[in-house]
Amino acid sequence: MVQHNLGHFSAAFTYDTYCHIAERMRLGNADRMEEYYHNISAQNE
């Protein structure tokens, strides 16, 4: 388990510690996908 490998006592502690990183990655991925689809649409016009 992740929390065990990191030395954390619970999954909740691991989540609280790293949740903001996962959210930032998710938003960054969404932005990149939106840009990708926008570029494809512009090329097909």
Secondary structure, DSSP 8 states (H G I E B T S, - for coil): -HHHHHT-S-HHHHHHHHHHHHHHHHHHHHHHHHHHHHHHHHHT-
